Amino acid sequence: MDLSKLPYEITPMVLDDVPTVHTIELEAFSLPWSAAAFAHELKDNPSSQYLVLRYKPYIYEPPARRLLPRVMRHLVQSPTNDPALLGYGGYWMVLEEAHICTLALRGEWRGRGLGELLLLSLIESALTRQAEAVTLEVRVTNYRAQNLYAKYGFEVVGKRIGYYTDNNEDALIMTTPNVIGTEYKSKLKALSDKLRERLSLEPPHTSAPCSAEH
């Protein structure tokens, strides 16, 4: 999606993002990934792609980092809770299928279409890697997420019994039709246009950003 004139940006996740991503992960999930798991995905899994969502008005780089050449900025500790980083998502490419493995958003930013923006961005990214279908698992009780996925053409194709080990809850397997087909691309374009219009009408976030923690 074209995010010009909108206060958001989507960029590939980098190692500097991992501390904040892990902070959000701990808030969002009862079975959180470790920070080391995210770092491993970024460094050692060529089949993976992870994206982060930022709120542009909150983006700030400490002078100690800003004055260094970009290739050396990793030498200065990155914040563990960067308020500009609102959410993230990722997928694995398995042959011609993109498997969305995670998607999370800060709780206070939900209800503004940003989870949908992350989902759309993951699908668009998967298309650039020649994915022919997109799949994911979702808790059987997570109706809100299921409705969002259905909006983007995901259909229930199976169930994983006792998939979530925290409460032994089942997972629904949801998969899109062929995403490279003309019909789906037209659907995606219409959804993208509608979402962009919604995001353009959202009022600015009024809560002051919390200080970045180190």
C-alpha positions in Angstrom: 0.0 0.0 0.0 1.1 3.5 -0.7 1.6 5.1 2.7 2.6 8.5 1.5 0.8 11.3 3.4 -0.1 8.8 6.1 1.7 8.9 9.6 2.8 5.3 9.3 5.6 3.4 7.7 6.3 -0.3 7.1 9.9 -1.5 6.9 11.8 -4.8 7.2 12.5 -5.8 10.8 16.2 -5.5 11.7 18.1 -6.6 14.7 17.8 -3.2 16.4 14.0 -3.7 16.4 14.2 -7.0 18.3 14.1 -5.6 21.9 11.0 -3.6 21.3 9.4 -6.4 19.3 10.0 -8.8 22.2 8.4 -6.3 24.6 5.3 -6.2 22.4 5.4 -10.0 22.1 5.3 -10.5 25.8 2.3 -8.2 26.1 0.4 -9.8 23.2 0.8 -13.5 23.6 0.5 -16.1 26.3 3.2 -18.2 24.5 5.7 -15.6 23.5 8.7 -16.1 21.4 12.1 -15.2 22.9 14.2 -12.3 21.7 16.8 -14.9 20.7 14.1 -16.6 18.4 13.5 -13.3 16.6 17.2 -12.7 16.2 17.7 -16.2 14.8 14.9 -15.7 12.3 16.5 -12.5 11.1 20.0 -13.8 10.9 19.7 -17.5 10.0 16.4 -18.1 8.2 16.5 -17.0 4.6 12.9 -18.2 4.1 11.5 -15.7 6.6 10.4 -12.1 6.1 9.5 -9.9 9.0 8.0 -6.4 8.9 7.6 -3.6 11.5 5.0 -0.8 11.6 6.0 2.6 13.0 4.2 5.8 13.8 6.2 8.5 12.1 5.5 11.3 14.7 7.1 9.2 17.4 10.2 8.3 15.5 13.3 9.6 17.4 16.9 8.6 17.2 19.2 9.5 20.2 22.1 11.8 19.3 24.6 9.2 20.3 23.2 6.9 17.5 22.4 9.7 15.0 26.0 11.0 15.0 27.4 7.6 14.1 27.6 6.2 10.5 24.6 4.0 9.9 26.8 0.9 9.7 28.0 1.6 13.3 24.7 2.5 15.0 24.3 -1.0 16.3 27.2 -0.3 18.7 24.8 1.9 20.7 22.2 0.0 22.6 18.8 0.1 21.0 15.7 0.8 23.1 13.8 -2.0 24.7 10.5 -0.2 24.2 10.7 2.2 21.3 7.2 3.9 21.3 7.3 4.5 17.5 7.3 0.8 16.8 3.6 -0.2 17.0 3.5 -3.7 15.7 5.1 -6.4 13.6 4.4 -9.5 11.5 6.2 -12.2 9.7 5.9 -15.2 7.4 7.9 -18.1 6.2 8.1 -19.0 2.5 7.5 -22.8 2.1 7.8 -23.6 -1.7 5.0 -21.4 -3.2 3.2 -20.8 0.0 3.7 -18.0 2.5 2.9 -19.1 6.1 2.2 -16.1 8.4 3.8 -17.1 11.7 3.2 -14.0 13.8 1.3 -10.7 13.8 1.0 -8.4 16.8 0.1 -4.8 17.6 0.3 -2.8 20.8 -3.0 -3.0 22.7 -3.5 0.8 22.8 -3.3 1.0 19.0 -5.9 -1.6 18.2 -9.2 -0.6 16.5 -7.5 1.8 14.1 -7.0 -0.5 11.1 -3.3 -1.1 11.9 -3.6 -4.9 12.3 -5.2 -5.0 8.9 -2.4 -2.8 7.6 0.2 -5.3 8.8 -1.8 -8.2 7.3 -2.1 -6.5 4.0 1.6 -5.6 4.0 2.5 -9.3 4.7 0.4 -10.4 1.8 1.8 -7.8 -0.6 5.3 -8.8 0.5 4.6 -12.5 -0.1 3.4 -11.6 -3.6 6.8 -10.0 -4.3 8.3 -13.4 -3.4 6.0 -15.2 -5.9 3.8 -16.8 -3.3 0.7 -18.4 -4.8 -1.2 -18.8 -1.5 -1.0 -17.5 2.1 -1.8 -19.6 5.1 -1.9 -19.2 8.9 -3.2 -20.7 12.2 -5.6 -18.9 14.5 -7.2 -19.8 17.8 -10.7 -21.2 17.4 -11.9 -18.6 19.9 -10.2 -15.6 18.3 -13.2 -14.5 16.3 -12.0 -11.0 15.7 -8.9 -12.2 13.9 -10.8 -14.8 12.0 -13.2 -12.1 10.7 -10.2 -10.0 9.5 -8.6 -13.0 7.8 -11.9 -13.9 6.1 -12.2 -10.4 4.8 -8.9 -11.0 2.9 -10.1 -14.3 1.4 -8.8 -16.8 4.0 -10.9 -19.8 4.4 -10.9 -22.6 7.0 -9.3 -25.7 5.5 -8.5 -27.7 8.6 -7.9 -27.8 12.4 -4.9 -28.5 14.6 -6.1 -30.2 17.7 -4.6 -28.9 21.0 -2.2 -26.7 19.0 -1.8 -24.0 21.7 0.0 -25.6 24.7 -1.0 -22.9 27.2 -4.6 -24.1 27.3 -4.7 -27.0 24.8 -6.9 -24.9 22.5 -7.4 -26.0 18.9 -6.2 -23.9 15.9 -8.0 -23.3 12.7 -5.9 -23.5 9.6 -6.9 -20.7 7.2 -5.7 -20.3 3.6 -6.3 -17.9 0.8 -7.1 -18.9 -2.8 -4.6 -18.3 -5.5 -3.2 -14.8 -4.7 -1.6 -14.4 -8.1 -4.9 -14.6 -9.9 -6.6 -11.6 -11.4 -9.7 -11.9 -9.2 -7.7 -11.9 -5.9 -5.4 -9.1 -7.0 -8.5 -7.0 -7.8 -10.0 -7.8 -4.4 -6.7 -6.9 -2.7 -6.5 -3.6 -4.5 -10.1 -2.7 -3.5 -9.3 -3.6 0.2 -6.1 -1.6 0.0 -7.9 1.5 -1.3 -10.6 1.2 1.4 -8.1 0.8 4.2 -6.0 3.7 3.0 -9.1 5.9 3.1 -9.9 4.7 6.6 -6.3 5.4 7.8 -6.4 8.9 6.3 -9.5 9.7 8.3 -8.1 8.4 11.7 -7.5 11.2 14.1 -3.9 11.6 15.4 -2.9 9.5 18.4 -3.3 11.8 21.3 -1.5 9.9 24.1 2.0 11.0 24.8 4.6 8.4 23.9 6.3 6.7 26.8 10.0 7.1 27.1 12.2 4.6 25.3 13.6 2.3 27.9 17.2 1.0 27.8 
